[in-house]
Amino acid sequence: MKLERLLEHIKINNLSGDPQCDITGVNIDSRRIAGGHLFIALRGTQTDGHAYIGKAIELGARAILCETLPDTLAEGVTYVVVDSTEDVVGQVATTFYGDPTSKVELVGVTGTNGKTTIATLLYKMFRHFGYKVGLLSTVCNYIDDEAIPTDHTTPDPITLNALLGRMADEGCKYVFMEVSSHSVAQKRIGGLRFAGGIFTNLTRDHLDYHKTFENYLKAKKAFFDGLPKSAFALTNADDRNGMVMVQNTRARVATYSLRSLCDFQGKVLEDGFEGMLMDINGTEVNVQFIGRFNASNLLAVYGAAVLLGKKPEELKLISCHLGNGSSLSAVKDGKCQDTSMGLSPLAGVPMGTRAGDIDTCVAQFIMNKYNMSADDCLTMLNKKSGVLALSDGVSSDFRDLDAAAEKGNEAAQLALDKFAYEVRKYIGAYAAALGGVDCIVFTAGVGENSSSMRASICDGLEYLGVKLDAEKNKLRGEEVIISTSDSKVTVWVIPTNEELMIAQDTAALTK
């Protein structure tokens, strides 16, 4: 990239050298300089980058961005003088890395407490929605599922833009970022375009750096002051500084609270060791979080998701609980609209030993032909049918059927094909009933562990926009998205935990 391009939006006091020189990298650390790089001399809290200009040139720096010229100018090196390198380093980095935040939806979370929790929950939520997502946090940075270790709440502008550039290049749609007061004060987020900002709370912290609480508050507030008109500013109305943060912002302001009327209002109805029952904007939800501070964090997550255009009530989901006993459910508005189960578990798809859906007259035919009682007929349909019968008695265990099919047993293969066909048929029917489908979930023994069965079921669902990632589909027994990033339908594997649900329901009955 030409140096002139990097300096396009920067006020220059003095330029010595060739503005058309090619720049192959930008850095504020002289130790990382290589041939063709631009070295930006920052006056830091510990060291002054101007002292390392000579070292940077020795390592191959092609240009120097500084506040004062060195006494001796090296031949072939371009020098650019500005009022404050700290003010412009973010813009330079943003330009060099292709303005990555114009390609992603970047949301910053700031405050004393709760930043990591909120940013991480948003990251996980939007991955659940099927998007590629980036996370910039104190604990670890992530580019979708790739972990990148970190040692700062907010990286320096060069590292930050390099990471954001990778996230954009690798198809991340959303990025959630912790924004520390240090990063605002030190202009580390300069040049970034935020789609939204979230304020959690403010207590007396980092006064060793900011010296006074007022300076600390002003640093946090400066983040919201800098948000564009197109962004949202979501603030905690329960914190006395919540409205102070957004009083001068150009962004559209929204509030969340556990105590007062606001845009996103919550109330803790029950609180126990197993989690909380909350009311969020009139809807009761069970959450596996404890502590009222987390109730506030969850409100912030909910509010941010809505402000980013996510409407939980519009989610259309088909759950495939597949095992020796199987059922499918069509879910909309978070509520089950239809299920393959009937009065008894005999209805639905064929199972280990259950016939699944049959013409009701079949029972009468069987009883007449074989002189069976009704009880005997039902026993046969429940315990001697399904894939056991279809496989000609090979097994009711899908693992045994897979093994037999691999050895060429045609009956075992028929049983597997029939099962996949019936599941696929139900998915198609439920997609029609729901008016489309956003997410298909595989769970239970077969759903969690049989990659071949999942592939077989999804083979033929391309018309719905389903695309499986063959490598991810090899995983078993863990929570994972197995669809490709461009799949119109997100396909999940989510391990079931029936024992936990039984325990929670039992505990509820004893209260």
SULBELTA-V395184 format. One line per field, one symbol per residue. ss: DSSP state (H for helix, E for strand, - for the rest). phi: phi as a letter, one per 30 degrees, with the letter a starting at -180 (. if undefined). A space follows every 10 residues. Layout:
BEGIN
ss=???
phi=???
END
This chain:
BEGIN
ss=-EHHHH---- ---EEE---- -E--EEE--H HH----EEEE --E----EHH HHHHHHHH-- --EEEE---- -------EEE E---HHHHHH HHHHHH---H HH--EEEEEE ----HHHHHH HHHHHHHH-- --EEEE---- EEE--EEE-- ------HHHH HHHHHHHHH- ---EEEEE-- HHHHH----- -----EEEE- ------HHHH --HHHHHHHH HHHHH----- -EEEEE---- -HHHH----- -EEEEEE--- ---EEEEEEE EE--EEEEEE --EEEEE--- -HHHHHHHHH HHHHHHH--- -HHH-EEEEE E-----EEEE EE--EEEEE- ---------- ---------H HHHHHHHHHH ---HHHHHHH HHH--HHHHH -------HHH HHHHHH---H HHHHHHHHHH HHHHHHHHHH HHHH----EE EEEHHHHHH- HHHHHHHH-- -HHH---E-- -HHH-----E E-E------E EEE----HHH HHHHHHHHHH -
phi=.deeddcecc dcdabbkcdc ddccabaccd dcdbeidccc dccddcbced dcdedddedj ecbbcbcbdd dccddicccb cbdbdddced ddddddcihd ddcbcccccb kdbjddeddd ddeddddddj cdbcbbbdda cbchccdbeb bbebddeded ddddddeddc jdcbbcbdcd dddddcidce idccdabbcc abbdahddcd ibdddddddd dedddddddd dcbcbdddcd ceddecdcdd ddcbbbacbb dadbcbbddb bbddkbcccb hicdbcbcbc jddddddddd deddddddjd bedcdcbccc ccadcbabbc bbiibdcabd dcebdddjdd bebcdidbde ddddeddddc hcdddddddd ddbbcidddd diieaccddd dedddddjdd dddddddddd ddddddeddd ddddikbcbc ccbiedddcc dddedddddj cdddjdbdce dddddbibda dcdddcddcd cccbedbddd dddddddddd d
END
